[in-house]
Amino acid sequence: MNNALLDLNELGALLGRSPETIKKDMKRNRLAVPPRLHIPGTRLLRWRQIDVDHWLASHVESRQGALE
C-alpha cells in the first residue's frame, strides 16, 4: 500500500494540470479533483497517493463499447 502524501504541485504534475486550476475545481467542480486528505488543525492541501490512484482508476473509460 502506498501511503505517500502529495501536495498541490505534485498532484498538478501527476494530473497535467496547474495548481491554480486544481484549486478552482475544488470550489466549482469537486468531482474533477481526487478526494483530499483533511489534516485536523491545518489548512494544508494534501492527497494520499492511494486515493488519487483509485480516483484515476474509477475514471478509465472502457473501450469495449467502441470496439463493437
CORZIVEN-V19097 format. One record per residue. N is the residue number from 1. RES is the residue in one letter. D_FIRST is the distance of its C-alpha to the first C-alpha in Angstrom with 2 decimals. Layout:
N RES D_FIRST
N RES D_FIRST
This chain:
1 M 0.00
2 N 3.79
3 N 6.30
4 A 9.19
5 L 12.28
6 L 14.78
7 D 18.47
8 L 21.14
9 N 22.15
10 E 18.75
11 L 18.24
12 G 21.79
13 A 21.36
14 L 18.40
15 L 20.49
16 G 23.76
17 R 25.34
18 S 27.06
19 P 25.88
20 E 29.18
21 T 28.54
22 I 25.18
23 K 27.02
24 K 29.78
25 D 27.56
26 M 25.93
27 K 29.51
28 R 31.04
29 N 28.41
30 R 25.21
31 L 23.99
32 A 24.07
33 V 21.27
34 P 17.63
35 P 17.35
36 R 17.43
37 L 16.26
38 H 19.41
39 I 19.81
40 P 22.94
41 G 25.94
42 T 24.95
43 R 25.48
44 L 22.59
45 L 21.04
46 R 17.27
47 W 14.49
48 R 10.74
49 Q 9.39
50 I 7.30
51 D 10.75
52 V 12.65
53 D 11.02
54 H 11.88
55 W 15.19
56 L 16.07
57 A 15.46
58 S 17.68
59 H 20.39
60 V 20.83
61 E 24.42
62 S 25.48
63 R 28.09
64 Q 29.46
65 G 32.13
66 A 33.16
67 L 33.91
68 E 36.17
